Amino acid sequence: MSPAKAITIGMVAALAALGGLVAASLMSGTKNIELETGTLLKTPRTIEAFALKDSSGAVFDNARLAGHWSMVFAGFTYCPDVCPSTLQMLKGLTTRLDAANTPVQVVFLSVDPQRDTPAVLERYVHYFSPEFVGVTGSDDELEKLARSLSLVYAKVPGETPESYTMDHSAALVLINPQGQVTAYFLPPHRVDQLAADMQRVVRGQG
């Protein structure tokens, strides 16, 4: 492993640990709701204004998070394992939630805008579900949203300029119909327990 790569990975680990400590200090049960797979924020957190683009080229901003529940997952289409397995799990989750009349919008936030063009992103997310929304944008706007969601990511150089990868948070972020951060779900993600927790949250805060 090169020194640059080691430094980058170490930085990501440090940021992730710091973010986890900050988030943990803010989290507690809401309305006595106990979750098996995640933790609710004591007070839902406002998301800073941002403007990205979805895979069709339409603007994806705070307004697209309002009026319904959303689950945001950050990753990139070249991800070899965590991203596809998580999106497959989310497909199963939405099937269960739709059957229980508890729909949720799944948003795949690509942190690799250089390679994840709209066409690439659309093919990727729609392979898992035509209802999934893929979004990305400029580095500044991505960093702004990631900061609001307490997610971290970093580019890890490869042997060639094209062979880089991305380290990123594997948490799922739940957004309420008011467009606020409400809960975090940490891996390993188990679809049955996650579906039950989602229904507890929606019933308790709906």
Secondary structure as UniProt FT lines:
FT   HELIX           3..26
FT   TURN            31..32
FT   STRAND          38..46
FT   STRAND          51..54
FT   TURN            55..56
FT   STRAND          59..61
FT   HELIX           62..65
FT   STRAND          70..75
FT   TURN            77..78
FT   HELIX           82..99
FT   TURN            100..101
FT   STRAND          105..110
FT   TURN            113..115
FT   HELIX           118..128
FT   TURN            130..131
FT   STRAND          133..136
FT   HELIX           139..148
FT   TURN            149..150
FT   STRAND          153..156
FT   HELIX           161..163
FT   STRAND          165..168
FT   STRAND          172..175
FT   STRAND          180..185
FT   HELIX           191..205
//
